[in-house]
Amino acid sequence: TWLADSPAATALVLDRLQSTGATAAISGYLGSRPLFSLQKSTLRRSAPVFNIAAWHQDGSFLGPDARAMNVWVALTACGDGLPTPGLELIPTRVEEVLPTTNGPNSAWVTRERVEAATSVPAIRPRFNPGDALMFDERFLHRTHLTDEMTESRDALECWFFAPSHENKKYVQLLA
């Protein structure tokens, strides 16, 4: 569900991101006051379905010149050892957007390409409701899913773009 479908929820989330310092951190990283994306900011329910658990970098579908930050917030407890899918992350910066597959999702990065790009092992953190992760368009990640994970995960995603690299595919407001 698009967060913008509820103006009150959008205002609440933007106020909370401002009060916690997240918006200031994003501004510092992007070098200017960010643009908030209406279509990329969502309340997302991820069912435990294996066809969505591929490695990816969001820059692969945002475009090669994208400058963006995502604030991902767990709304349910999720991750390693829990019945809800979490995130699997490569905890280092990859400087380029890696080549993607021509498979069912053109944004997928193969495990071989992930391993060739970095020797840093993946991590699978456990998230509690309210735990947040901020990452840019080059961050390698995927849904972490095992056969034991049978419940859906709820999360909030808030996307911000640098005004100097505005993405014309998405409606954006000054944050």
Summary of the structure (lengths in Angstrom):
residues: 175
radius of gyration: 15.8
end to end distance: 19.8
largest distance: 44.5
contacts: 501
relative contact order: 0.31
helix: 24%
strand: 29%
